[in-house]
Amino acid sequence: NDYRNLFFSKKSTRNCAVAGVAEMLWGCIVCLPVLFVSELNFLFLMFISFISPQGLDL
């Protein structure tokens, strides 16, 4: 019985570790494109305002 409990606890901790890694990867996958897109938007707006003085008053 103790052996089975030990097995289950080990299995659950491993599942927790896997879930943690998966969550971290998912966070990276979700966050990076968002940051990338917002950065691109910022650069794009800077570019437009740099080209034309009234660029943002479209």
MODELLER restraints for C-alpha pairs under 7 A, 6 or more apart:
rsr = mdl.restraints
at = mdl.atoms
rsr.add(forms.Gaussian(group=physical.xy_distance, feature=features.Distance(at['CA:48:A'], at['CA:55:A']), mean=5.55, stdev=0.5))
rsr.add(forms.Gaussian(group=physical.xy_distance, feature=features.Distance(at['CA:49:A'], at['CA:55:A']), mean=4.81, stdev=0.5))
rsr.add(forms.Gaussian(group=physical.xy_distance, feature=features.Distance(at['CA:49:A'], at['CA:56:A']), mean=6.09, stdev=0.5))
